[in-house]
Each structure stands twice: as C-alpha cells, then as structure tokens.
Amino acid sequence: MYNLLFKLGSDINGRRRLLMAVQARLVELERKHRVLEGELHEALKNLSTDDVRIAELKRRKLLLKDEIERLRASSGGQTLH
C-alpha cells in the first residue's frame, strides 16, 4: 500500500487525497471492529449463545484488526494534520 501511496500520489494533492481515503477506510474498519466487540460482549454474556457464533464473531473481529494493522503499516504511519 505504501508503494501505491507513492505511485498514485506523485503530487502533493494526489498523496493527500489518497491518505484521506486510507484514513476514511481506517475509521470505517475501526467502527466495525467496535460494533463486533459489542456483539461479542453481548454474546458472551448470554449463556445460550452457541460456541460457533462466538467463534465466528472472534474470527471476524480478528480479520478486521488484521486489516486495520495492514492499512496502518502500508500507509507508513502517515496522518493528515
């Protein structure tokens, strides 16, 4: 992704637009992660929730976390100020 930031954003405005898109994606992924965290919390409180459902929620939450970390790493830790 960092290479993509460099190639597609060869000018300042292009890089800025691309960074904004990456940051918007990160915000959305973090929101989804929080929602899944809440769902998992509720599922764990409810004794009737089956183990397969809990495992699926954990798996989805981990996939989101991995994607968030990949995006952060690929953007080189760059942020807009």
NORMO-V50976 format. One record per residue. N is the residue number from 0. OMEGA is omega in degrees with one decimal (NA if undefined). D_CENTER is the distance of its C-alpha to the mean C-alpha in whole Angstrom. Layout:
N | OMEGA | D_CENTER
N | OMEGA | D_CENTER
//
This chain:
0 | 179.9 | 14
1 | 177.0 | 16
2 | 177.8 | 19
3 | 176.8 | 18
4 | -178.1 | 17
5 | -176.6 | 21
6 | -175.7 | 23
7 | -176.9 | 21
8 | -176.0 | 22
9 | 174.3 | 25
10 | -176.0 | 26
11 | -178.6 | 25
12 | 178.2 | 24
13 | 178.1 | 22
14 | -179.5 | 20
15 | 178.3 | 19
16 | -179.7 | 18
17 | 177.2 | 16
18 | 178.3 | 14
19 | 178.7 | 14
20 | 178.5 | 13
21 | 179.9 | 10
22 | 177.6 | 10
23 | 177.8 | 10
24 | 178.1 | 7
25 | 178.9 | 5
26 | -179.6 | 7
27 | 179.0 | 7
28 | 178.8 | 3
29 | 177.1 | 5
30 | 179.4 | 8
31 | 179.1 | 8
32 | 178.4 | 7
33 | 178.5 | 10
34 | 178.6 | 12
35 | 177.4 | 12
36 | 177.3 | 13
37 | 178.2 | 16
38 | 179.7 | 17
39 | 178.7 | 17
40 | 179.1 | 19
41 | -179.6 | 21
42 | -179.9 | 22
43 | 177.2 | 23
44 | -176.5 | 25
45 | -176.1 | 27
46 | -177.8 | 29
47 | 178.6 | 30
48 | -177.4 | 26
49 | -175.4 | 26
50 | 179.7 | 25
51 | 178.3 | 23
52 | 179.4 | 21
53 | 178.9 | 20
54 | 179.0 | 19
55 | 178.1 | 17
56 | 178.5 | 15
57 | -179.9 | 15
58 | 179.2 | 14
59 | 179.3 | 11
60 | 179.0 | 10
61 | 177.2 | 10
62 | 177.5 | 9
63 | 179.4 | 5
64 | 178.5 | 6
65 | 179.5 | 7
66 | 177.2 | 5
67 | -179.2 | 3
68 | 177.9 | 7
69 | 180.0 | 8
70 | 178.7 | 7
71 | -179.1 | 9
72 | -176.5 | 12
73 | 178.4 | 12
74 | 177.4 | 13
75 | 180.0 | 15
76 | -178.3 | 14
77 | 175.2 | 15
78 | 175.9 | 15
79 | 178.6 | 17
80 | NA | 20
//
